[in-house]
Amino acid sequence: MTAATESPSEVVARLRATFRTGRTRSLDWRTGQLTRLRDLLTESGDELADALHADLGKSRGESYRSEIDFTVREIDHTLERLAGWLEPEPAPVPAVLAGASAQTVQDPLGVVLVIAPWNYPVQLLLAPVAGALAAGNTVVAKPSELAPATSAAVARLVPRYLDTDAVAVVEGAVPETTALLAERFDHIFYTGNGTVGRIVMAAAAKHLTPVTLELGGKSPAFVDRGTDLRTVASRLVSGKFLNAGQTCVAPDYVLTDRETAPALTKALAEAVEERFGTDPSTSAEYGRIVNERHFDRLVRLLDSGRTVTGGVHDRGTKYIAPTVLADVSPNAPVMAEEIFGPVLPVLTVDGLDAAIGFINDRDKPLALYAFTTDPEVRERLLTETSSGGVGMGLPLAHLTVSDLPFGGVGESGMGNYHGRYSLETFSHRKAVLDTPLG
């Protein structure tokens, strides 16, 4: 039987039976599966890139940089260090237990469910899967139905490369996901929005299943006065309009002072033209909106301020030009929800105190970005705000550092992964005390 013909309960039962044999615990099995997953990405990268272009209009270069090669680097980082990470860690014992020894070991959890989103449907499915395999688990992988070409490609490729008794891909939409969530897993890893995150958490609670929720939020960027606005604008445009703005850690809005705002918005418009040309619809490096529903949602946000650049859109091709809005009110529609598209509002505040207050009055974001050369400003933003991660001077790049944990806080999620943090997420740190009998 394959995952396509089995019921969710049959899939989970089969993978649990495999886990109970103990074969997924060995270092050889783990590294073998990681190596095969790497082979999948390198040997079938073009097939995945074609699927990503079909679903999101991603260029081949962007598909490799942000999805395929990204995941390969994560696997390589893990393969190089996994044996050391799995070494038991000794712990001191009190004098009353003289002669005993103590240590902690990383224990696999069992059967893991990974539910991926549509915006980075390769990276955000297979990077968590890699972490779960590194930890010695079996895995059910649920790709997003909103990226159907990529979902189909992954479902074809995974059984060719990975242990089919330990890894299953289950395609489908809400009914299939609901059926999976009714099963008992040992960990659920979900990437997506807070609304579905609550559904996942409620379903997991019925089995006391731990969850990792990688959610989104309105990630702010603070631009201090006196910064090099040409550099700032170039980096904001690169981070914001990657994948047509459909990135969970994209800068969602910009805060700056009234004196800086006019020059900054001008620099942003120039950076858009420099990166995508005078007509971004003809740029091979600029993607498309995933579907008409999201297109319509984003178009409704375009009147939230004065258009500095962009605003052009075409429903037939799901194209929305990279758009910068000025004179945006905190109560404008574009500020009511995570944008998740190519619209960048610029808001003005009366300095750093007001910016910190503005950020803290809202849900904790997945990321906070700051462009400043003032050490005091940097320190205050670090210590007086809360976010999943912080990028000083460059958006998105903290994701590429495998030794940094990636995750949210509050409304932007719970738990983290990447590198060793993936191993810890998908393992139980077991305490072991050995006391001699003689």
N, C-alpha and C positions, 0 to 999 in steps of 0.2 A: 504493500500500500504506500501511497505518497501523501504528502500533506494536502494535495489538491482533492483527493478522494476520501480522506479521513475526516471524521468529525473532530471538533476541537478537543473533546474529551479523549478521543483515541490518540490524537497527536500527543497530548500531554502525558497520557499513560505510557505511550511508547518511549518518549524521551525520559520519563522518570525511571522506567525499567532499565534503560541504558545507564543512567546515572548510578543506579544501585549496583550495577556490576563493578563499579569502581574504576573503570578504564579511563574515564575522563580526568582522573586525579593525577595521572603520571605527567611528569614534565615533558616526556617525549610526545605524548598525545597532544598536550597543549601547544607545544612549539610546532608540531606537525600541522595542526589545524590553522595556526596563525600563518605558517608558511604557505599553506594552500590558499588561504584567504588572500594573501599577498599576490599569489600567482593569478588568482581570479582577476584582481584589479589590474595587474600589469599585462596579462595576456588578453584580457577582454575589455581593456580600457576604452578602445574605440567604440565598441558596441554600447557600452554604458554612456559614453559621450554623445553618441547619436540619440540615445533615449532621452538624455537630459536636454538636448536641443529640441526634440519633439515636444517635451513637456513644458519647458520653460524658456526656450529660445536661447539657451546658453551656448556661447561659443565653445569650440573644442578647447581652446586655451583656458578659458574660465573653468570649464568642467574638470580639467586636469588639476589646475591650481587649487581650486577650492573644494574639490570633492575627492577625486581619485588619488592624486599625489599626496594630498593632505592625509588621507587614511593610510596610505602606504607608509608615510613617515611615522605615523602613530604606531603602526605594527612594528616597524623596524626598531623604534625606541623601546618597545615592550620586549621584543625578542632578545635584544642585547642585554636587558637587565632582569628578565623574569626569574632566572635561577637565583639571583641574589635576593630579589624581593621575597622569594618563597622560603628563604632560610629562616628557621625558628629564631625568635628574638628572646635571649635570656632575660630574666628579671631577678632582681635580688630578693632574698627571703629574709624574714625577721629572725632574730637570734633564737626565738622559741621553736623555730623549725630548723635548727641547725642540722646539717646533713642532707636536707631536702634540696631539690633544685626546681626552678620554675622557669617557664617559657611561654611565649604565645606563638601560635601557629595560624596560618591563613587557611581556613576551612571553606571549601566550595559550598555554595548554598543549595544547589539542586537544579531545578528547572526555572529558567529566567524567561520572561516575556519582554521583548523590546518592540515598542510601538513608535514608528518613525513618522515625521511630518513630510510635507511635499516640497518644501523650499530647497532643501539640500538632501534629496532622497537617497543618495548613495552614502555620503559621509555620515549623516545623522542616523542611518540604520546600521552601517557596517562598523563604524568606530565603536559604538557600544557593544555590538556583537563580539568584536575583537576582545574587548575587556572582559566580557562574560566567559569567553573561551579561555582566555589567559588565566582566569580564576578557577577553571576546571568544571564549568557548568555545562549543561545542555541548554539549548536556546530555541525558543520560538520567535521568529522574526516576522513582524507585521509591517510591510511597507505601506505607504499611503496610496489610497485609490485615486487621489487627486493628481498623482503623477503616474498615470497608467502605463506609459511606455517603460519607465524605469522600474516600476513594480514588476512588470512582466519579464524584463531582462534579468532582474535579480532572481526571480522565481525560476527562470531557466538555468541560470549559471550556478547558483549555490549548490544544487544537488550534484553537479558535475565535479565540484571541487572539494566540498566538505563532507564529513561523516554524516550520512543521511539518517543514521540512528540517533544522532545527537543534535542536529540542526535541522529545523523545519521552517519553511517559508509559508505563511498563510496569507493569501491575498483576499481582498474583499473590502467592503465598506462598513457602514455602521453595524449591520446585523452580524457580520463575522467578528468584528471587534467586540461587540457586546457578548457574543457567545464565548469568545476567548476569556473575557474578563470574569465570566461566571465560573471559570475553572480556578483551581487552587495552584498558584505559582509560589515559588520561594523568593522571588523578587520581580517587581515590575518597573521597567524603565520607560518613561513616557516623555517624548519631546513634542511640544505643541502649545496650545493656548490654555489659559486658566480655566475656561469653562469646561473643556473636556478633562483637564487635569483634576477638577473636582469630581467628575464622574469616575475617573480611574481610581482616585483615592477612596471614594465611597465603596466601589466594588472590592478593592483590595482589603478594606477594613473588615469585610465579612469573613475573610480568612486570616486576618491579622498579618497580611503580606506586606512587607516593607516596600516602599516606593521611592524612586528617584523621579522628580518632576523637573524637567528642563523647560521652563516656560519663557515668556517674553517680557514685554513691558516697554515703557517709553524711556529709552536710554538717553539721557541728556548729554549735551556737549557744551562746556563753558569755554568761551573765548575771552581771554583777558585783554585789556587794553595794552597797546605797545608790543603786541606779538607780530611776527612776520605773517601778514594776512595772506600773501600769495601761497606760502607753504601750508598754512592752516587750511585755506580753501581747497588746495589740491588734495590734501589728505582727507578732508571731510567728504569731498566729492567721490573719491575712490572708495571710501568706506560706506557711504550712504547709498550709492547707486550701483554697487555690486549686486548682481542678480536682480536688477531693477528694483532695488530697495527691499526685496523680500528676504531679509536677513534678521534673525532675532536679536543680534547685537549691533545692528546698524544704528548710527546716531539718529534718534527719532526727532529731536528738535535741538535748536541752538539757543543758548542764552548769552547775551553780551550787553554792553552798556550802550546808551543812546548815541554817544559820540562815535563808537566803533562800528555800529550796525551798518551805516550806509557804505562805508568802504568794504566791509566784509561781504555784504550781499553782492556788490559789484565784482569782487574777487571770486565769489562763488560762481557767478554767471560766466566769468571768463574761464574758470577751471572746467566747467561743464563743456564749453565749446572746445577747449584744448583737448579734453579727453575723448569726446564723442563727436566732434565736428559740429558744423552749423545745423545739420539735420541728423540727430541721433538715431532716427528710424532707419537710417542707412548704415549705421555703425555695426560691424560684425561683433563688437564687444558689448553691445547693449541688448539685454534680454527682454522678455515679454511677461505680462501678468499671467498668472497660472490659469485663470478661467474668467468667464463673464461675470460671475457673482462678485469676485474680488475687484474686477475692473470697475463695475458699477459703484461699488462701495468707495473706491478711491476717487473716482470722478466727482462724487458728491463732496469731497474734501477740498477740491481745487479752488473753491470760492472763499476759503477761510482767511485770505489775506491778499495783499497786492502781489501780483505775479511779477517776479524779477526776471525769471527765465523759465521756459517750458510752458506747461499748461496744455499743449497740443495732445490730442488723444484720438484713437481710432479703435472703435469696439470690434470691428471686423478682424483686426490683427492683434487685438488685446495690447495695443501699444499706448503707453503714457510716457510722454517725454520727461526727462529729468527736470523736476520743477523745484524752484526755490521761491518761497513766499516771504514777504516782509510785512511789517505792520500787523502782526498776528496778535490777536487778543488771547489771554489765557483761557477765555471761555469759548473760543472758536471751535467749530466741529472737529478740526484737525487735531485739537488738543484733548479730545474726549476719549480717545482710544488709541491703542498702538497703531501706527500708520501702516507698517508692513508693506510699503510701496515707495515709489520714487517721488515723494513729496517731502521737502525739507523746510519746515517753518523756522523763521528766525524771530525770536522774541527779545525785547529789551527789558533790562532790569536795572535798578539803581545800585550797581556794584555787587561785590562778592557776598555781603550779608544777605542781600535780597535774593541772589542766586541760590545760596544755600537754603534759605527759607522756602523758595519756590520748589526746590527738589524735595525737601523734607516734608512738604505739605502733600506730596503725592506718594503713590505706592513705590516701594523700593524697586529700583530698576535692575535689569540683568547686568548692565554695564554703565559706567560713568566715564566720560572723556573730558579731559582738561587740556587746554592749550594756553600755557603760561610759562614764563621764565622766572616767576617769583616763588622762591622756596616757601614763603609763608602761605601763599595762596594754595600751593600744592598740598602743604601739610593740613591746612584747614579743610580742604575738600576731602582729603583722606580720612580725617578724624571726625568731621562733623556731619558727614553723610554716610548712608549705608547703601551698598549695591553689591551685586554678585561679583563684579570685578571692576578694576579701574585701569584705564589706558591713558597714560600721560603722553600727549603729543602725537598719538597715532591710534585711530580706531581699529577695532577687530583683531589687531595683531596678537593680543594676549592669548587668543585661542591657539596660536601656532606653537606655543611654548609647552611642550608635553610635561614638563615638570611643574607647571602651574595647574591648580585645580580649576575646572570650568563648571560653574553652576550658579544658581540664583539664590535669592533670599526673599522671604515673604512672598508677595504676589509673583515674583519672578522665578520661584521654584524652591526646591529643597534637594540637598545632596549635590554631589559633583562627580566628575570623572575626568579622563585623560591621564595617560601615563600610569604611575603607581596608584593614583586615586581611583582609576577604573578597577584595578585589582581589589582595592579595599572596599569599593562599593559593592562588588559582586562576591565578596567573601565574608565570612564571619571570623573575627579575630578571637580564636579559642584560647582560653587560659588553661594551662597544664601544670599541675604540681605533682612532682614525683617524690614520694617519701619512702625511704628504704624500710623494709620490714624487719631486717636484722639489726 
